[in-house]
Amino acid sequence: MAIKNEAAKPWDRLDEEGKTAYLAFREFLRRRDTQIVADRIGRSVRTVRNYSAAHRWIERADAWDTEQYRAEDEAMLDERAQLAREHLRHWSALRKLAMSEAARLINEAKTRGPDGAPGVISDRVMVQIMDLATRNERLVIGEATDRTEVSEIIDTSRLTDEQLVHLHRLLAICRG
């Protein structure tokens, strides 16, 4: 006889369920065919069907299936969340790199030679990288990816004329 447990699950051994009947039920959970269960445990199909009816195998197997689906769904959600966090870290790092390069280019604008030689990454490519990284970062956290409004005012009062010219070039690139 099984030990009574208040937290017992429907697929656990029932108090009135003998060892052989419970082992048959466990086999039923894997096979879902009373003939196969009968062959595997060395009992008649009639006996196995009696076990099934007496111990509500179909109902308990449904509860087992529901729990397995729930556990699979939970594992999938956990995996998706982990993957989203990883993607967010990567896209954020790429966006920060592009922003850092943008700041470097703006600062470099005041020291460029008369030919205006560009930095390591061209303005256009840097803006494309920032756009790609920002869109994917937003996508990962479930925000719209097509925002075009500026969310904060940029104080340009401390920028030199050269930096302002460079900023206007960047904005022109962004506007396409």
QUIWO-V825185 format. One line per field, one symbol per residue. ss: DSSP state (a for helix, b for strand, c for the rest). psi: psi as a letter, one per 30 degrees, with the letter a starting at -180 (. if undefined). burial: # if it has 9 or more other ideal C-beta (glycine too) atoms within 8 Angstrom, else .. A space follows every 10 residues. Layout:
# QUIWO-V825185
ss = ???
psi = ???
burial = ???
This chain:
# QUIWO-V825185
ss = cccccccccc ccccccccaa aaaaaaaaaa accaaaaaaa acccaaaaaa aaaaccaaaa aaaaaaaaaa aaaaaaaaaa aaaaaaaaaa aaaaaaaaaa aaaaaaaaac cccccccccc ccaaaaaaaa aaaaaaaaaa cccccccccc cccccccccc aaaaaaaaaa aaaaac
psi = klkkkegklf flklegklee eeeeeeeeee ehjeeeeeee fhlleeeeee eeeegheeee eeeeeeeeee eeeeeeeeee eeeeeeeeee eeeeeeeeee eeeeeeefef gllffhklae kleeeeeeee eeeeeeeeee gglkggkflk flkkjgffkl eeeeeeeeee eeeef.
burial = .#........ #.....#... #####.###. #..#.###.. #.....###. ##..#.#..# #.##..#... .......... ...#..##.. ##.##.###. ##.######. .#......#. ..#..##.## ########## .......... .......... .######.## ..#...
